[in-house]
Amino acid sequence: MSKYYVGKASKSKQLTMRLAQHYFDQGVIASFHLLRDPISSGWIVCIEGTSGTSWTLQTTRGEVRSFASLDSAVKAVEDTGMRVSTLNIVV
């Protein structure tokens, strides 16, 4: 079972692009993972905090943000300020 929340988030669990950028600037984000979206077969961005907290990237309406391709998911991660240098594939 995944430790990432992929349902509709409450306001306190939402991590939008804007908040992800802020958290990254503040040093709160440690890493990210891209997971296959079980509903749309796109990609979900899961973010790990330095304190062990984890979030999924959400829309401003509180829905899981799903990306159609790995390229678009990686671009979203890079838009938050994080640098993507390697992708590891786990099967």
C-alpha positions as CSV (number, residue, x, y, z in Angstrom):
1,M,0.0,0.0,0.0
2,S,1.3,3.5,-0.9
3,K,2.0,5.9,1.9
4,Y,1.0,8.8,-0.4
5,Y,-2.5,10.2,-0.2
6,V,-4.1,10.1,-3.7
7,G,-7.7,11.0,-2.9
8,K,-9.3,14.4,-2.5
9,A,-7.3,16.3,0.1
10,S,-8.5,18.5,2.9
11,K,-7.2,22.1,2.9
12,S,-4.5,21.2,5.4
13,K,-3.1,18.4,3.2
14,Q,-3.2,20.3,-0.1
15,L,0.2,20.9,-1.8
16,T,-0.3,23.1,-4.8
17,M,2.5,24.2,-7.1
18,R,2.7,27.6,-5.3
19,L,3.0,25.9,-1.9
20,A,5.5,23.4,-3.3
21,Q,7.6,26.3,-4.5
22,H,7.4,28.0,-1.1
23,Y,8.3,24.8,0.7
24,F,11.3,24.2,-1.6
25,D,12.5,27.7,-1.0
26,Q,12.2,27.2,2.7
27,G,14.1,23.8,2.6
28,V,11.1,21.8,3.6
29,I,11.2,19.4,0.6
30,A,13.7,16.6,0.6
31,S,12.8,14.6,-2.5
32,F,10.0,13.6,-4.9
33,H,8.8,10.5,-6.6
34,L,6.6,10.0,-9.7
35,L,3.9,7.4,-9.4
36,R,1.6,6.0,-12.1
37,D,-1.9,7.4,-11.6
38,P,-4.2,4.3,-11.2
39,I,-7.2,6.3,-12.5
40,S,-5.9,8.1,-15.6
41,S,-2.7,6.2,-16.3
42,G,-0.9,9.5,-16.1
43,W,1.7,10.4,-13.5
44,I,1.3,11.8,-10.0
45,V,4.0,13.9,-8.2
46,C,4.6,12.7,-4.6
47,I,6.8,14.9,-2.5
48,E,8.7,14.0,0.7
49,G,9.4,16.6,3.3
50,T,12.5,16.8,5.4
51,S,10.5,15.8,8.5
52,G,9.1,12.7,6.9
53,T,5.8,14.2,5.9
54,S,4.7,13.4,2.3
55,W,2.2,15.0,0.0
56,T,0.8,14.5,-3.5
57,L,0.8,17.6,-5.8
58,Q,-2.8,18.9,-5.8
59,T,-4.9,21.2,-8.0
60,T,-6.3,24.4,-6.3
61,R,-9.6,22.5,-6.1
62,G,-8.0,19.9,-3.9
63,E,-7.8,17.1,-6.5
64,V,-4.7,15.0,-7.3
65,R,-2.9,16.6,-10.1
66,S,-2.2,14.0,-12.8
67,F,0.2,14.6,-15.7
68,A,-0.2,12.9,-19.1
69,S,3.5,12.3,-19.6
70,L,6.7,11.9,-17.6
71,D,8.0,15.0,-19.4
72,S,5.2,17.1,-18.1
73,A,5.5,15.7,-14.6
74,V,9.2,16.4,-14.5
75,K,8.6,19.9,-15.9
76,A,6.2,20.6,-13.0
77,V,8.8,19.4,-10.5
78,E,11.4,21.7,-12.1
79,D,8.9,24.6,-12.1
80,T,8.9,24.4,-8.3
81,G,12.7,25.0,-8.3
82,M,13.8,21.4,-7.7
83,R,16.4,20.0,-10.1
84,V,15.8,16.7,-11.8
85,S,19.1,15.0,-12.7
86,T,18.2,11.3,-12.7
87,L,15.0,9.2,-13.0
88,N,15.2,5.7,-11.4
89,I,12.6,3.2,-12.8
90,V,11.4,0.6,-10.3
91,V,9.4,-2.4,-11.6
